[in-house]
């Protein structure tokens, strides 16, 4: 606490003066006061939401995105734009059916197609959203950037196309969509909730491109939060824990593995062959498209609601089981060799065993 106040005094009185005016000093003091109030939690309250508040969620075909769309529609009674990659998917069709349940008087679940890899798809979505908001009393409350892709495999194994897909979708696609919607979000003082990952806090082996995309997303989120504060906008980093078993983010893992295997050189086949087979047999449970399930984790939903409706949301929300929490604490205090060993234990995946003497 003492070091905190020393930092404050240094910023106020010890920084470079140059041409700073009295006006800029007063503005800086006001900003400091707002920051202190926020740090102490003064003035926090919950925004009321209803059918006139609009939330746009990406990646709603399955998994977390699907569950958050259903939660916003059913529990919060909001108007939801659920963005799906495939409007014919089971998840998209289940979302569309919500408009006819319980004698709904109006459509509050709008299921739109979105491909983050296609700029024209993003432009079309922005045009539809602008038309929805034009001359209406709808309020665009939040953009929830949830869509993402994942590919398991050591870095040497992954094809350039697989690496680029993860960076393009998880990071650049999210940036493209956010930039396209920022004018509308600014006009409505909407907030941005970026769903990142524990991989963005600590990278895991066999997920290096995915971890890189999520770490970059985390850094971008931090910078964006500071930039948009001056316009009265909130930016939140939301880390929900692992949903790989409950979503289709890794549904094509076996196809990805086959493509890697076909691209191996003779030397790589000889070196990795048995290990590669054992590695992907272990991951076979991830493959195949799963039916979307309604999320029943009330603690996670409560954190998401706070990120969505609190007038002063936290910069980061982390939801994790006790095992994740313990490992993450150990990662923060252990020297690198021990941390590396802990990571291998945490992942609990097959590891390479050399056959050479």
C-alpha positions as CSV (number, residue, x, y, z in Angstrom):
1,X,0.0,0.0,0.0
2,X,2.9,2.4,0.8
3,X,4.5,1.8,-2.6
4,X,1.1,2.5,-4.2
5,X,1.0,6.0,-2.6
6,X,4.7,6.6,-3.4
7,X,3.9,5.9,-7.1
8,X,0.9,8.4,-6.9
9,X,3.1,11.1,-5.5
10,X,5.8,10.5,-8.0
11,X,3.4,10.8,-10.9
12,X,1.9,14.0,-9.4
13,X,5.1,15.8,-8.5
14,X,8.1,13.9,-9.8
15,X,7.3,13.4,-13.4
16,X,8.6,15.6,-16.3
17,X,7.0,19.1,-16.2
18,X,8.0,20.6,-19.6
19,X,5.0,22.6,-20.8
20,X,2.3,21.2,-18.6
21,X,-0.3,23.8,-17.9
22,X,-2.5,24.3,-14.8
23,X,-5.4,23.0,-16.9
24,X,-3.7,19.8,-17.7
25,X,-2.7,19.4,-14.0
26,X,-6.4,19.8,-13.0
27,X,-7.5,17.3,-15.7
28,X,-4.8,14.8,-14.4
29,X,-6.1,15.2,-10.8
30,X,-9.7,14.6,-11.9
31,X,-8.5,11.4,-13.7
32,X,-6.6,10.3,-10.6
33,X,-9.7,10.9,-8.5
34,X,-11.8,8.8,-10.9
35,X,-9.2,6.1,-10.8
36,X,-9.1,6.1,-7.0
37,X,-12.9,5.9,-6.8
38,X,-12.9,3.0,-9.1
39,X,-10.1,1.3,-7.2
40,X,-12.1,1.6,-4.0
41,X,-15.3,0.5,-5.7
42,X,-17.1,3.8,-5.0
43,X,-20.2,4.4,-7.0
44,X,-20.5,0.8,-8.4
45,X,-24.0,-0.2,-9.4
46,X,-25.8,-2.6,-11.7
47,X,-27.4,-1.3,-15.0
48,X,-31.0,-2.4,-15.6
49,X,-31.4,-4.4,-18.8
50,X,-34.4,-5.5,-20.8
51,X,-35.6,-6.1,-24.3
52,X,-34.5,-2.7,-25.6
53,X,-30.8,-3.4,-24.7
54,X,-29.0,-5.2,-27.5
55,X,-26.0,-7.5,-27.0
56,X,-24.1,-9.0,-29.9
57,X,-22.3,-12.3,-29.2
58,X,-20.0,-14.1,-31.7
59,X,-19.3,-17.8,-31.9
60,X,-22.8,-18.9,-30.9
61,X,-22.9,-22.2,-32.9
62,X,-21.9,-24.1,-29.7
63,X,-20.1,-23.9,-26.4
64,X,-19.7,-20.7,-24.4
65,X,-21.1,-18.4,-27.1
66,X,-24.3,-20.4,-27.4
67,X,-24.8,-20.5,-23.7
68,X,-24.2,-16.8,-23.2
69,X,-26.7,-15.9,-26.0
70,X,-29.3,-18.1,-24.3
71,X,-28.5,-16.6,-20.9
72,X,-28.9,-13.0,-22.2
73,X,-32.1,-13.9,-23.9
74,X,-33.8,-16.0,-21.2
75,X,-32.3,-14.7,-17.9
76,X,-31.7,-11.1,-18.7
77,X,-34.6,-10.6,-21.2
78,X,-32.3,-8.8,-23.6
79,X,-32.4,-8.6,-27.4
80,X,-29.6,-10.8,-28.6
81,X,-27.7,-10.9,-31.9
82,X,-26.2,-14.4,-31.9
83,X,-23.6,-14.6,-34.6
84,X,-23.1,-18.1,-36.0
85,X,-20.6,-19.3,-38.6
86,X,-23.2,-21.7,-40.0
87,X,-26.9,-20.8,-39.8
88,X,-27.8,-24.4,-40.6
89,X,-25.9,-25.7,-37.5
90,X,-27.8,-27.3,-34.7
91,X,-26.8,-24.5,-32.4
92,X,-28.1,-21.8,-34.7
93,X,-31.4,-23.6,-35.2
94,X,-31.9,-24.0,-31.5
95,X,-31.3,-20.3,-31.0
96,X,-33.8,-19.4,-33.7
97,X,-36.4,-21.6,-32.0
98,X,-36.3,-19.4,-28.9
99,X,-38.4,-16.8,-30.7
100,X,-41.4,-19.1,-30.8
101,X,-41.2,-20.5,-27.2
102,X,-43.6,-19.4,-24.5
103,X,-45.7,-17.3,-26.9
104,X,-43.0,-14.8,-27.6
105,X,-44.5,-11.5,-28.8
106,X,-41.4,-10.3,-30.7
107,X,-38.2,-11.6,-32.0
108,X,-35.5,-11.0,-29.4
109,X,-33.1,-13.7,-30.6
110,X,-31.7,-12.5,-34.0
111,X,-29.4,-15.2,-35.4
112,X,-27.0,-13.7,-38.0
113,X,-24.3,-15.3,-40.1
114,X,-20.7,-14.1,-39.5
115,X,-17.4,-15.2,-40.8
116,X,-14.5,-13.3,-39.1
117,X,-12.2,-14.3,-42.0
118,X,-14.3,-12.5,-44.6
119,X,-14.3,-8.7,-44.4
120,X,-17.4,-8.5,-46.5
121,X,-19.3,-10.7,-43.9
122,X,-18.3,-8.2,-41.2
123,X,-19.4,-5.3,-43.3
124,X,-22.7,-6.9,-44.0
125,X,-23.2,-7.5,-40.3
126,X,-22.4,-3.9,-39.5
127,X,-24.9,-2.7,-42.1
128,X,-27.7,-4.9,-40.6
129,X,-26.9,-3.7,-37.1
130,X,-26.9,-0.1,-38.1
131,X,-30.3,-0.6,-39.8
132,X,-31.6,-2.3,-36.6
133,X,-30.5,0.6,-34.4
134,X,-31.6,3.4,-36.8
135,X,-34.7,5.3,-35.8
136,X,-35.4,2.9,-32.9
137,X,-35.1,3.0,-29.1
138,X,-32.7,0.0,-29.0
139,X,-29.4,0.5,-27.1
140,X,-26.4,-1.3,-28.3
141,X,-25.1,-2.4,-24.9
142,X,-22.2,-4.7,-25.6
143,X,-20.1,-6.6,-28.1
144,X,-19.0,-10.0,-26.8
145,X,-16.0,-11.2,-28.9
146,X,-16.2,-14.9,-28.2
147,X,-15.6,-16.7,-31.6
148,X,-12.3,-18.6,-31.9
149,X,-10.6,-21.6,-33.4
150,X,-8.0,-24.0,-31.9
151,X,-5.6,-26.5,-33.3
152,X,-3.6,-28.9,-31.1
153,X,-0.1,-29.8,-32.3
154,X,3.5,-28.9,-31.7
155,X,4.7,-25.9,-33.6
156,X,6.8,-27.8,-36.0
157,X,3.8,-30.0,-36.9
158,X,1.3,-27.3,-37.6
159,X,1.0,-26.1,-41.2
160,X,1.3,-22.4,-42.0
161,X,-2.3,-22.4,-43.0
162,X,-3.3,-23.8,-39.5
163,X,-1.1,-21.2,-37.7
164,X,-2.5,-18.4,-39.8
165,X,-6.1,-19.6,-39.3
166,X,-5.8,-19.2,-35.5
167,X,-4.1,-15.8,-35.6
168,X,-6.5,-14.6,-38.3
169,X,-9.7,-15.7,-36.6
170,X,-8.9,-15.3,-32.9
171,X,-6.9,-12.0,-33.1
172,X,-7.2,-10.2,-36.5
173,X,-10.9,-11.2,-37.0
174,X,-11.8,-9.9,-33.6
175,X,-9.9,-6.7,-34.3
176,X,-11.7,-6.3,-37.7
177,X,-15.1,-6.8,-36.3
178,X,-14.5,-4.5,-33.3
179,X,-13.1,-1.7,-35.5
180,X,-16.1,-2.0,-37.8
181,X,-18.5,-1.7,-34.9
182,X,-16.7,0.9,-32.9
183,X,-18.5,4.0,-34.2
184,X,-21.9,2.4,-33.2
185,X,-20.5,1.2,-29.9
186,X,-19.2,4.7,-29.2
187,X,-22.5,6.4,-30.1
188,X,-24.3,4.0,-27.7
189,X,-21.5,3.9,-25.1
190,X,-21.6,0.2,-25.4
191,X,-18.9,-2.0,-23.9
192,X,-16.6,-4.6,-25.4
193,X,-16.1,-8.0,-23.6
194,X,-13.2,-10.0,-25.1
195,X,-13.2,-13.7,-24.2
196,X,-9.6,-14.7,-24.0
197,X,-8.1,-17.7,-22.3
198,X,-5.8,-19.0,-19.6
199,X,-3.4,-19.6,-22.5
200,X,-3.2,-15.8,-22.7
201,X,-1.9,-15.8,-19.1
202,X,0.5,-18.7,-19.5
203,X,1.2,-20.5,-22.7
204,X,0.8,-24.2,-23.0
205,X,2.7,-26.7,-25.2
206,X,1.0,-28.0,-28.3
207,X,-1.1,-24.8,-28.4
208,X,1.6,-22.2,-29.2
209,X,-0.2,-20.4,-32.1
210,X,-3.5,-20.4,-30.1
211,X,-1.7,-19.1,-27.0
212,X,0.0,-16.5,-29.1
213,X,-3.3,-15.3,-30.5
214,X,-4.9,-15.1,-27.0
215,X,-1.9,-13.4,-25.4
216,X,-2.0,-10.8,-28.2
217,X,-5.7,-10.4,-27.7
218,X,-5.1,-9.8,-24.0
219,X,-2.5,-7.1,-24.7
220,X,-4.8,-5.4,-27.3
221,X,-7.7,-5.5,-24.8
222,X,-5.6,-3.8,-22.1
223,X,-4.6,-1.0,-24.5
224,X,-8.1,-0.7,-25.9
225,X,-9.5,-0.4,-22.3
226,X,-7.3,2.7,-21.6
227,X,-8.0,4.3,-25.0
228,X,-11.8,4.0,-24.7
229,X,-12.1,5.1,-21.1
230,X,-12.0,8.7,-22.1
231,X,-15.1,8.2,-24.2
232,X,-17.1,6.6,-21.4
233,X,-16.7,3.1,-22.7
234,X,-15.7,-0.1,-20.9
235,X,-13.5,-2.9,-22.2
236,X,-13.3,-6.2,-20.3
237,X,-11.1,-9.2,-20.5
238,X,-13.2,-12.3,-19.7
239,X,-11.4,-15.6,-19.1
240,X,-14.0,-18.4,-18.7
241,X,-11.9,-21.5,-18.1
242,X,-11.7,-24.5,-20.4
243,X,-14.7,-25.2,-22.6
244,X,-12.9,-27.4,-25.1
245,X,-14.9,-30.5,-24.2
246,X,-18.3,-28.6,-24.4
247,X,-17.7,-26.7,-27.7
248,X,-16.7,-27.4,-31.2
249,X,-13.6,-25.3,-31.1
250,X,-11.5,-28.4,-31.7
251,X,-14.1,-30.5,-33.6
252,X,-11.8,-30.7,-36.6
253,X,-8.7,-31.8,-34.7
254,X,-8.4,-35.2,-36.4
255,X,-8.6,-33.5,-39.9
256,X,-5.9,-31.1,-38.7
257,X,-3.8,-34.0,-37.5
258,X,-4.1,-35.8,-40.8
259,X,-3.0,-32.7,-42.7
260,X,0.0,-32.4,-40.5
261,X,0.9,-36.1,-41.0
262,X,0.6,-35.8,-44.8
263,X,3.0,-32.8,-44.7
264,X,5.7,-34.6,-42.7
265,X,9.0,-35.3,-44.3
266,X,10.6,-38.7,-44.1
267,X,12.8,-37.5,-41.3
268,X,9.9,-36.2,-39.3
269,X,7.9,-39.4,-39.9
270,X,10.8,-41.4,-38.5
271,X,11.4,-39.0,-35.6
272,X,7.9,-38.3,-34.5
273,X,5.9,-41.2,-35.9
274,X,4.9,-43.2,-32.7
275,X,4.7,-40.1,-30.5
276,X,2.5,-38.3,-33.1
277,X,0.1,-41.2,-33.3
278,X,-0.1,-41.6,-29.5
279,X,-0.6,-37.8,-29.1
280,X,-3.5,-37.7,-31.5
281,X,-5.1,-40.8,-30.2
282,X,-5.2,-39.1,-26.9
283,X,-7.0,-36.1,-28.5
284,X,-9.5,-38.2,-30.4
285,X,-12.2,-37.4,-27.8
286,X,-12.2,-33.8,-29.0
287,X,-13.1,-34.5,-32.6
288,X,-16.6,-34.5,-34.0
289,X,-19.3,-31.9,-33.7
290,X,-21.2,-31.8,-30.4
291,X,-24.7,-30.7,-29.7
292,X,-24.8,-27.4,-27.8
293,X,-25.6,-27.7,-24.1
294,X,-27.1,-25.1,-21.8
295,X,-24.4,-23.9,-19.4
296,X,-25.3,-24.5,-15.8
297,X,-22.3,-22.9,-14.1
298,X,-24.0,-20.2,-12.0
299,X,-20.7,-18.7,-10.8
300,X,-19.5,-18.2,-14.3
301,X,-22.8,-16.7,-15.4
302,X,-22.8,-14.4,-12.4
303,X,-19.3,-13.1,-13.4
304,X,-20.5,-12.6,-17.0
305,X,-23.5,-10.6,-15.8
306,X,-21.3,-8.4,-13.7
307,X,-19.0,-7.8,-16.7
308,X,-22.0,-6.9,-18.8
309,X,-24.1,-4.8,-16.4
310,X,-21.8,-3.3,-13.7
311,X,-21.3,0.4,-14.1
312,X,-17.6,-0.2,-13.2
313,X,-16.7,-3.7,-14.4
314,X,-13.4,-5.2,-13.4
315,X,-10.7,-5.1,-16.0
316,X,-10.4,-8.9,-16.0
317,X,-12.7,-11.7,-14.8
318,X,-11.1,-15.1,-14.4
319,X,-13.3,-18.1,-13.8
320,X,-11.5,-21.3,-13.0
321,X,-11.7,-24.5,-11.0
322,X,-9.5,-24.9,-7.9
323,X,-7.0,-26.9,-9.9
324,X,-6.4,-24.1,-12.4
325,X,-6.2,-21.6,-9.5
326,X,-3.5,-23.6,-7.7
327,X,-1.4,-24.2,-10.8
328,X,-1.7,-20.5,-11.8
329,X,-0.4,-19.5,-8.4
330,X,2.4,-22.0,-8.6
331,X,3.3,-20.7,-12.1
332,X,3.7,-17.2,-10.6
333,X,6.1,-18.1,-7.8
334,X,8.2,-20.9,-9.3
335,X,11.5,-20.5,-11.2
336,X,11.2,-21.4,-14.9
337,X,12.5,-25.0,-14.8
338,X,9.9,-25.9,-12.2
339,X,7.2,-24.0,-14.0
340,X,7.9,-25.9,-17.2
341,X,7.6,-29.2,-15.2
342,X,4.4,-28.0,-13.7
343,X,3.0,-27.1,-17.1
344,X,3.6,-30.6,-18.4
345,X,1.9,-32.0,-15.3
346,X,-1.0,-29.6,-15.8
347,X,-1.6,-30.5,-19.4
348,X,-1.3,-34.3,-18.6
349,X,-0.8,-35.1,-22.3
350,X,1.5,-37.7,-23.9
351,X,5.2,-36.6,-24.1
352,X,8.0,-37.6,-26.4
353,X,10.2,-40.5,-25.4
354,X,13.4,-40.9,-27.4
355,X,14.1,-44.3,-28.9
356,X,17.7,-43.3,-29.7
357,X,20.5,-44.5,-27.5
